[in-house]
Amino acid sequence: MFGECHAHMIMDGANYRKAVGLHAHGVRDEVVRAHLSAYQKLEVHFVRDGGDSFGVSKRAKELAEEYGIDYRTPIFAIHKEGHYGSIVGRGFRNMKEYHQRVLEAKSEGADFIKIMTTGLLDFADHGRITGTPLPAGEVKEMVHIAHEEGFAVMSHTNGVYGVQAALEAGMDSIEHGNFMDEETVKMLAQTSTVWVPTLVTVRNLLGCGRYEDAVIRGIMEAGERNLALAYAKDAKVALGSDAGAYMVPHERGIMDEYHAFLSILGDTREVHEWMIKGEEEIRRRFLPGYGS
């Protein structure tokens, strides 16, 4: 089976507050082990976490070897104060503080840096991203600082402006990338950045009753068009489900994402090879020593 290139061990796919609350007074090993066991049963041997504020992904990395899993984590994500991201990490107010957060991640054993450059999808307003994206110049400096400290950078990013700013900054991977336009996808294909679209964070909401299905279908269709164009342009794309997000349980998230790719692109040898190539690029960038 393919690896899971975007997961959150702290979440459970059902109730974020309840899941986080389990670790409020210390990481609950039995919860982490249950999720690791689920990946082991799926024969998923590589997991890249998006980080959290409670040390859950750090503990998962410590336990994962027992399950034959290579677990990689940024320990925590880094967000600018006043912008989206506090649920998975630590904030900064200026570049000096950002650099300090990078050094904290390094001292705590981070495998890479995770940054938050935009908000989330607004399901009440198709095409809109919540909040204000970070300025392109600031994103470029953030990537530069992390690279100078020897880290690859994973970026939570949505929208045309956000994705283009991330690409121009030399981001190593872009997570989600919702609402890109054709120009942006073509731009992606001309870079070495890997896109991890996490399609099932939207697709699995269809029929759940939390949001209008018409809105969900519109977002799905936009994502499908962008994935098909990325494939046609031979952009670098990897499988990651955002496992732990609502309606994306660890027990099946990556399988759902895998089948979403095949339903959109077709179950062919060429598509499989393209997906393998995308994951290999993630491993090359985010796993020190991979391929050497």
QUIHU-V223925 format. One record per run of one state. SS is the DSSP state (A for helix, B for strand, O for the rest). FROM is the first residue (numbers start at 1). LEN is the number of residues. If there is no record, write none. Layout:
BEGIN
{{SS FROM LEN} {SS FROM LEN}}
END
This chain:
BEGIN
{{O 1 3} {B 4 4} {O 8 8} {A 16 6} {O 22 7} {A 29 13} {O 42 4} {B 46 4} {O 50 6} {A 56 12} {O 68 2} {B 70 3} {O 73 4} {B 77 4} {O 81 5} {A 86 3} {B 89 4} {O 93 2} {A 95 13} {O 108 5} {B 113 4} {O 117 4} {B 121 1} {O 122 7} {B 129 1} {O 130 6} {A 136 13} {O 149 4} {B 153 5} {O 158 2} {A 160 10} {O 170 3} {B 173 4} {O 177 5} {A 182 8} {O 190 4} {B 194 3} {O 197 3} {A 200 4} {O 204 9} {A 213 20} {O 233 3} {B 236 2} {O 238 5} {B 243 1} {O 244 9} {A 253 13} {O 266 3} {A 269 18} {O 287 6}}
END
